[in-house]
Amino acid sequence: MPIIEPTDTTSDTGLPFLMEWLRAPRQIGAIAPSGRHLAAAMTDDLCPACAPVIELGPGTGVFTEAFLRRGVPAQRVAAVELNNTFATGLAARFPDIQVLRGDATRLAALSPFGPGGAHRVICGLPLRSMAPKTILRILSGSFANLAPGGELRLFTYGLGCPVPASILDRLDLRAKRKAFILRNAPPAAVFSIQRRGPALP
């Protein structure tokens, strides 16, 4: 499992992010956008063939920019963002992606690419601060949208997976830590979640 460093920040999106955190700290979950090294770990194996991609809680678009740079076609990206300020900014910054202003707990109903139509879900939501029933709805909706073999990738400020083991068991999923970004602000772990089956590489 790689440790990625050094610390970096995204200065052009930092102030809007901080303002939204001050307004709703539990919803935003961090006082600054993710750094580029965390973005690299969250998107390290994305490519055009990995589309369609659904992003949950894209915020100011740090991860969005990273996977678009890796060649994921913008027209095959759906970003689900509850915060109106962030959603408006995303639509202006990335005019070719599909920005869905809504709650990630309703992802099963939103189904932007049809049931089982996506290959990857990138989750930037602060799951650690959410109730288990909320996490269950988010994961259920994510895997309803993911094709067989699809992956949900998330990060958390801590060493352990923020998805309780009881939820993983209930949905027949397993989690694997992929990276720990030591000097992100704050340090973050990246996890891959997939349906149970052959061992994760």
Salt bridges, closest charged atoms under 4 A:
GLU5 OE1 - ARG183 NE 3.52
ASP8 OD2 - ARG36 NE 3.73
GLU20 OE1 - ARG23 NH2 3.11
ASP44 OD1 - ARG153 NH1 2.63
ASP45 OD1 - ARG120 NH1 3.21
ASP45 OD2 - ARG153 NH2 3.55
GLU65 OE2 - ARG69 NH2 2.82
GLU65 OE1 - ARG93 NH2 2.76
GLU151 OE1 - ARG120 NH2 3.25
GLU151 OE2 - ARG153 NE 2.91
ASP169 OD1 - ARG196 NH2 2.49
ASP172 OD1 - ARG196 NH1 3.64
